[in-house]
Amino acid sequence: MNVTRPLLWLAVLLGLLITLLVVAGDMAMKNIGMFAPRQAEQPLDQNGVRIPPPPPAPRPEDMTAAQNPKGFQLLVSYVNTGFEPREGTIKVDDTVRFVNNSTGQVWIAASGSSLYPAAQNGCGSSALDSCRALDPGESWEFTFTKKGSWRFANNLDKSVDGVIVVVQ
């Protein structure tokens, strides 16, 4: 009896079965993608640059803390286009909450020629320093105890800056 012919048919059938399984698995993976939620494409501006999504709305706790005299007195939001507001005026011993409402990180730090006085924590040359990058949704608060105009910037992109004016 010739064994090679049945073995040849078995090899052909096994090859077909493997091919069928690979094709079926590939189709199943593509079908899974059909049911996954699709992400909306970001719109483009006139130069073909993607327009970033709007920042998240302020949280209720941000609003109630702003009204609390023991909380912060000014909310500065970092969004994809920079700080909002870029300028703010507060009194000595008032607190500013910096909140990251962008899609990237922000590192709040003193900038300019007249830095806020030296840090006690040793993380930078000024006490006005978050000492690390803040992820989206994170916030950091700083209480200004010295009168003056104090510039701050995103330490990760120093071209994005603002100023807090502290009055008596």
N, C-alpha and C positions, 0 to 999 in steps of 0.2 A: 504494500500500500504506500502511496506517495503522500508524505506528511507535509511537504512544502506547500502544496496548494491550499489546504485548510489553514495553515499558519499565515500564508499570504492574505487570505480572506479575513482572518482574524485581525491582522495588522491594519488592513484597510478599514475595517469596521471600527477598530479602536481609534484610528486617526480621525475618522468622521465623527465619532462620539466626542473626542476631545475638542475638535473644531466647533462642534455644535455647543458644547458647554462654554467655551470661551466667548462665542458670539452671543449666547443667551445671557451670560454674566455681564457683558459689555452693554447690552440693551437694557438689562435690569438697572445698571448704574445710571444710564442716561434717563430712564424713566423715573428714578428716584429724584433726579434733578428737576423733573417736570413738576413735581409736587412741592418742592421746596419753595419758600417765599422768595420772590424775585426782589432784588434791591433796585430801587429806582435809580436811574442814571442821573448824575448831577448835571444841571444845566450848564451851558458854556456861555461866557461873556462874548463881546464882539471880537476879542482877540483869540478866542478859542481856548481860554483858560477856564478850568472848572470853577464854578461858583460854590464856595463852601456852604454847608447847611447852616441855617440860623442857629444861634446859641440857644441852649435850653432856657426856659423861663425861670425866673428866680423862684426858689423854693419858699413855701410858707414860713419856715423857720427863719429865713433870711429877712423877710419882711417884719416879723414880730420882733426879732432881735434889733432891727433898726429903730424900732419905736421904744425899746427898753433903754432907759438912761444908763443902766449898768452894762449894756451890750455895746455894739459898735455904733458910731455916729455917722460914718460914711462908708458906703459900699462901692468898691471899685471892681468892676468886672473886666476880666481879660477875655476877649473874644478873638476870633480869627483875624480881625482887622486891627487889633490893638487894645489899649485900655479905654474903658468907658466908665466914668468920664476921664479925660486925660488930665484935667485940673480939678482940684477940690480945695475948699477952705474949711478948716476946723479950728477948734480952740485947743490950748495946751491941755494935756491929759485926756484928749479925745482919742478914740480908737478907730482905726480904719480896717475894714475887712476886705482883703483882696481875695476874689474868688475866680477860679479858672473855669470859664464857660466856653473855652475853645476846644478844638479837636486835638490839640497838641499840648505839650508841657509848657509851663512858665516858671521862671525862677525870679522872684521879686528881690531886687537889690538896689541900694543907693547908687546914684550916678551923678555925674557932673563934677564941677570943680570944688564945690562946697558940700562935702559928704556929711550926712547925719553923724553925730558923735560915735566914737569907737564902740565896738561890741563888747559886751561882758561875756558872751558865750564863745568868743574866739573863732567864729566860723567865717568872718570876713572883716574888712576894714571899717565896717559900720554896723551899728545895731540894727539898722533898717536892711535886713537880709533874711530871707526865708530859709537860708542855709541848705536848701535842696530844691529840686524841681518839683512843682506841684502838678499832679496828673489832672486830667479833666474831671471837674466836679469837686475837687479839693479846694479848701480855703486856708488862709493864713491871716492872723490879725496882728496889728502893731499899734501900740499906744505911743503917741508923740508927746514927749515931755519937754521939748525944746522949741521955742519960738523961732520961726524962719521959713524960708522957702526950701523945700526938700525935694530934689529930683529923684525919681526912681525909674528903673528900666527892667525889661526882661533880660536877665543875665545870659539867656541863651540866644538872644537877638537884641543887642544893645541899641539898635535903631528904633525899637519900640519903647517909648518912654512916656512919662507923665510927671506931674508935680503936685505936691501937697503943700499948701500954705497954712502955717500954724500961727494963729494970732492969740493975743491975751484973752 
